[in-house]
């Protein structure tokens, strides 16, 4: 009986998917030598999910060897420029690819200050959009492939061919924003997006995650407007501890946090005892 169990465990391990997260952009909106925020999730050697498309992300996508044809889903955690500006370039590049199947683009629903994902895409590619010469991408008659907006009001869940996604709205000042979780079998990645976690939405989402990707844009002593938009290291540590995440990756790094890594790690270590890494462009982590 023990041999049978051991054999079944071995078979399940052999069949388990290889899951990797590649950091296409580890920076924010500054001119600092880093690409802006973007992540690529690989499953069994194929690029399946793009999360955010900040400036420079398309170049790093090309350098990674990823194929647009393999991508199942794009998630824009919010519509700040440093998270979304390369999207039109990706869509244009798709015209010259072999992709024909539709591409889902998930984003928050809007408010008085920000458009919804649907409105954002209409503003880019609609009949009166900035890139109206490509308006066919919003239709079934597209010369390349159709893009399909999915607006998230509060929470959302969906299943794709080889992963599941869970999404919650999070606090980022007046900006509608999302945090996401990708599950591939028993492996999981959680990405905080830009948030203060004021409403404590992320702890449950991140429960027992293998990798928690936290946006680290302010130091512990931060005050004023920046502190009203982003998590301090103590909050990141609180989430990581309460959720029992296995590994923590700090990204969305900015000039005000660069050089403060030692202090940040000390602050996090007061609450969270797991491994802490600082993101760099093109860093690739296997889950």
C-alpha angles and dihedrals in degrees: 000000000000090000091052092051092047090050092050091049090050091050092050090051092049090052095046115117121250106237124191136173118211120195106223091176128015099177140076134229097307131101095248107130093266130106113244123256118312138132134192122205116207123199118189092340096312127108103238109162133030115197113197126344109223123169113298094022095109092056091050090046088057092046091051091063092239120152124224088216091067098052114108100179143015118203121194105195088199139340103255110133094248090059102042114021098103094055095096090051091053091050092048091049088054089065088068095045130083092249115129105154119093120265121222115221114194122197139148122281111253141249136196092293102039135038123238118251089260092052091045092056091045089052089053103039108010127111090275096029129126090253097034090149085077097047091125090076088076091056140064088247094067116148088220117012137322122250115217119204119216115190119204116206102177114334136355142183131187141163127224132183097286107004144041126223129206121188134189131183112244136191116267102153110268092338118106103233141173138213116202142201124202118197121193107180104303094341121096141187124191122194117194098200116202109323146128090220084227091154093045094235098143104061094075094040091054096047110146092344117170091220129021112196105199126186108236106191101139137044124235094262094052117135137176128028098345091056089052090059106038142047119254117226091258091059092047089052092048092055093045092051098043093045094045094228116183100218136014126212117191114206143148083078118188137188091263091059101035108101091023095086095114093052091045093052091049091051092048093046090063088073110011123053100184130102116295122199132182115223126240128184112277092013109151123200126189113218 
